Each structure stands twice: as C-alpha cells, then as structure tokens.
C-alpha cells in the first residue's frame, strides 16, 4: 500500500462544510434505510442529532477563531503605529 500525504489539514470551515454534506446525504439515504428495515427511525434521529450538534460546535469554534484572529490583527496594527 502506498502512503500519500493528504496535503494540508482541513480548516474548521472545511470540516463544517464536510459535515453539512454528510447531513444532506443522510437526508437522502436514511429514509430508504428506515423503509427497508436497515436502520431504526430512532437511531437515525440520534445520529442526526449528534451530527447536528457537531456541526453547531465546530461552526461556533470557527466563528470564535475568526473573531480572535481579527482581534489579534487589530492589536498588531495598533501596536505597529
């Protein structure tokens, strides 16, 4: 097996985007899995709730990180005067 470098690590925004894509895919796939008995409705709800919470958490962290970066940039500009 050949090991390849995945390149730069994904940003928090990249991770949130990927989780949102996963959530949309589940909205398409889960009804079929439930209808065919391969997934229980309650389990689907639990999984989606966990994914939604992860999206919310990472989204908030990304916003906090952006805010902190902006604050640091303002301080650096002020100190550079």
Buried (B, 14 or more C-beta within 10 A) or exposed (E): EEEEEEEEEEEBBEBBBEBBEEBEEBEEEBEEBBEEEEBEEEEBEEEBEEBEEBBEEBBEEBEEEEEEEEEEEEEEEEEEE
